[in-house]
Amino acid sequence: MKLYIEDFLYKSVIKRHMDLNAVRNKLEEGKYSANGEFFRDMLLIFNNALVFYSKESREYGAAHVLRKFLIKEMERLLKTETSNR
């Protein structure tokens, strides 16, 4: 019952849903035409978690750390792409 309530609350709070299964499916089906699209979906997952979970939760903490890591990787990739031009 708790999972059902959490799922209902999530869907009422988060308007643009994204999850790791959807990202995996897009990767496997070759639906990402650019790195930016992949990063956008990953950021959406982490941002949704930051909005939905309380700051004291493990989920919030994990999303915060992963979001920072992803942003650093995005910046690194952009620098590499820029220097290769």
DAMO-V601814 format. One record per pair of residues at least 6 apart in sequence whose ideal C-beta (glycine too) atoms are under 6 Angstrom apart, sorted by sequence separation. I is the first residue (numbers start at 1). J is the second residue. D is the distance in whole Angstrom. If there is no record, write none. Layout:
# DAMO-V601814
I&J&D, I&J&D
This chain:
# DAMO-V601814
26&32&6, 32&38&5, 53&59&4, 53&60&4, 49&59&6, 50&63&5, 49&63&4, 46&63&5, 23&41&5, 46&66&5, 46&67&4, 18&41&5, 18&44&4, 18&45&5, 42&70&5, 14&48&5, 39&74&5, 14&52&6, 13&52&6, 10&52&6
